[in-house]
Amino acid sequence: MARPPRRTRPGRGGSARGAAQPPAKARAAGPSRPPQRTEAGPRQRSTGAKAPARNAEPAPPERIAKVLARAGVGSRRDVERLIAAGRVALTGAPVTTPATLVTSLEGLTVDGRPVRAAERTRLFLFHKPAGFLTAARDPAGRPTIHDILPPDLPRLMPVGRLDLATEGLLLLTNDGALKRRLELPASGVPRVYRVRALGQVTQAALDALAHGLEVDGVRYGPVVAEIDRRASAGSANVWLTMRLAEGKNREVRRLCEALGLKVSRLIRTEFGPFRLEGLAPRAVVEVPAAEIARLFPPRARGLARPEP
């Protein structure tokens, strides 16, 4: 036999306990309930202040070479050389290995001077004249670029190197990570050189460089080279324009030697989108921050010969 329905007792406001409740959506659409009062008084309005953040976790340890490179001391290789020379110290004790782990710059010194956090990334264009080494100092006492750079510049690192006899465009930066990226062959940042060389060469021989060349066991990547102009009648010199993306040590000179040419003057005229044109010898200009991104266009599919 079926049980009779249970009686409901009237509740407050005339409603009945157990009565069917409206669906959730219907309840949400109805009038909002007034704020509830607590024994302590009315609910306080939000002031918009955020709750205090939890204590930040300490930075994970990193290799000292990476930390110093990020601070603008030099590339990681530069830092490794500084450590090997005993010029880096931590809380007064010389650092003996680049594998040393640190969590900050605190207590780190180079040549006895505290290392400070790097400022914003900066990049400068410098017209290096011939006769100056691309180095901070030279044990033999030869002049370096730091002997002629303006004294009010921040601590800067050269992007790559131009040897003693090479002149032209040299990039300088305070950012070790940017320096490394610009130097890596994988980045494909092109360099353009004008070359005055003693000897004779054909355009066909220069075109063969586009396939790469091995010299004394070293493999050089593709190079686009053209005869710029020949010297006046009776002269044995020739001017070339060479475009490459690797920038290995003395690459242009060695490739020319492999072709039977002897370089008598070498000028770097371009590095990425930046040009030497209009920059006087020894002059320095800063690159606007917005232009630094132009150094890394989409990966090129090859070196195209510039239009005449």
Secondary structure as the mmCIF struct_conf table of DSSP 4:
data_model
#
loop_
_struct_conf.conf_type_id
_struct_conf.id
_struct_conf.beg_label_comp_id
_struct_conf.beg_label_asym_id
_struct_conf.beg_label_seq_id
_struct_conf.end_label_comp_id
_struct_conf.end_label_asym_id
_struct_conf.end_label_seq_id
HELX_LH_PP_P HELX_LH_PP_P1 ALA A 2 ARG A 9
STRN STRN1 PRO A 10 PRO A 10
HELX_RH_3T_P HELX_RH_3T_P1 ARG A 12 GLY A 14
STRN STRN2 ALA A 16 ALA A 16
TURN_TY1_P TURN_TY1_P1 ARG A 17 GLY A 18
HELX_LH_PP_P HELX_LH_PP_P2 ALA A 19 PRO A 23
HELX_RH_AL_P HELX_RH_AL_P1 ALA A 24 ALA A 29
BEND BEND1 GLY A 30 GLY A 30
HELX_LH_PP_P HELX_LH_PP_P3 PRO A 31 ARG A 37
STRN STRN3 THR A 38 THR A 38
TURN_TY1_P TURN_TY1_P2 GLU A 39 ALA A 40
STRN STRN4 GLY A 41 GLY A 41
BEND BEND2 PRO A 42 PRO A 42
HELX_LH_PP_P HELX_LH_PP_P4 ARG A 43 SER A 46
BEND BEND3 GLY A 48 GLY A 48
HELX_LH_PP_P HELX_LH_PP_P5 ALA A 49 PRO A 61
STRN STRN5 GLU A 62 ARG A 63
HELX_RH_AL_P HELX_RH_AL_P2 ILE A 64 ARG A 70
TURN_TY1_P TURN_TY1_P3 ALA A 71 GLY A 72
BEND BEND4 VAL A 73 VAL A 73
HELX_RH_AL_P HELX_RH_AL_P3 ARG A 76 ALA A 84
TURN_TY1_P TURN_TY1_P4 ALA A 85 GLY A 86
STRN STRN6 VAL A 88 LEU A 90
TURN_TY1_P TURN_TY1_P5 THR A 91 GLY A 92
STRN STRN7 ALA A 93 PRO A 94
HELX_LH_PP_P HELX_LH_PP_P6 VAL A 95 VAL A 95
TURN_TY1_P TURN_TY1_P6 PRO A 98 ALA A 99
STRN STRN8 LEU A 101 VAL A 102
BEND BEND5 THR A 103 LEU A 105
TURN_TY1_P TURN_TY1_P7 GLU A 106 GLY A 107
STRN STRN9 LEU A 108 VAL A 110
TURN_TY1_P TURN_TY1_P8 ASP A 111 GLY A 112
STRN STRN10 ARG A 113 PRO A 114
HELX_LH_PP_P HELX_LH_PP_P7 VAL A 115 VAL A 115
BEND BEND6 ARG A 120 ARG A 120
STRN STRN11 LEU A 123 LYS A 128
HELX_LH_PP_P HELX_LH_PP_P8 PRO A 129 PRO A 129
TURN_TY1_P TURN_TY1_P9 ALA A 130 GLY A 131
STRN STRN12 LEU A 133 LEU A 133
BEND BEND7 THR A 134 ALA A 136
TURN_TY1_P TURN_TY1_P10 PRO A 139 ALA A 140
STRN STRN13 THR A 144 THR A 144
HELX_RH_3T_P HELX_RH_3T_P2 ILE A 145 ASP A 147
TURN_TY1_P TURN_TY1_P11 ILE A 148 ILE A 148
BEND BEND8 LEU A 149 LEU A 149
TURN_TY1_P TURN_TY1_P12 PRO A 151 ASP A 152
BEND BEND9 LEU A 153 LEU A 153
STRN STRN14 MET A 157 PRO A 158
BEND BEND10 VAL A 159 GLY A 160
TURN_TY1_P TURN_TY1_P13 LEU A 164 ALA A 165
STRN STRN15 GLU A 167 THR A 173
BEND BEND11 ASN A 174 ASN A 174
HELX_RH_AL_P HELX_RH_AL_P4 GLY A 176 GLU A 183
HELX_RH_3T_P HELX_RH_3T_P3 PRO A 185 SER A 187
STRN STRN16 ARG A 191 LEU A 198
BEND BEND12 GLY A 199 GLY A 199
HELX_RH_AL_P HELX_RH_AL_P5 GLN A 203 ASP A 207
HELX_RH_3T_P HELX_RH_3T_P4 ALA A 208 HIS A 211
STRN STRN17 LEU A 213 VAL A 215
TURN_TY1_P TURN_TY1_P14 ASP A 216 GLY A 217
STRN STRN18 VAL A 218 TYR A 220
STRN STRN19 VAL A 224 ARG A 230
HELX_LH_PP_P HELX_LH_PP_P9 ALA A 231 ALA A 231
BEND BEND13 SER A 232 SER A 232
TURN_TY1_P TURN_TY1_P15 ALA A 233 GLY A 234
STRN STRN20 ASN A 237 LEU A 244
BEND BEND14 ALA A 245 ALA A 245
TURN_TY1_P TURN_TY1_P16 ASN A 249 ARG A 250
HELX_RH_AL_P HELX_RH_AL_P6 GLU A 251 ALA A 258
TURN_TY1_P TURN_TY1_P17 LEU A 259 GLY A 260
STRN STRN21 LYS A 262 PHE A 271
TURN_TY1_P TURN_TY1_P18 GLY A 272 PRO A 273
STRN STRN22 PHE A 274 ARG A 275
TURN_TY1_P TURN_TY1_P19 GLU A 277 GLY A 278
TURN_TY1_P TURN_TY1_P20 PRO A 281 ARG A 282
STRN STRN23 VAL A 284 GLU A 286
HELX_LH_PP_P HELX_LH_PP_P10 VAL A 287 PRO A 288
HELX_RH_AL_P HELX_RH_AL_P7 ALA A 289 ILE A 292
HELX_RH_3T_P HELX_RH_3T_P5 ALA A 293 LEU A 295
BEND BEND15 PHE A 296 PHE A 296
HELX_LH_PP_P HELX_LH_PP_P11 PRO A 297 PRO A 297
BEND BEND16 PRO A 298 PRO A 298
HELX_LH_PP_P HELX_LH_PP_P12 ARG A 299 ALA A 300
BEND BEND17 ARG A 301 GLY A 302
HELX_LH_PP_P HELX_LH_PP_P13 LEU A 303 GLU A 307
#
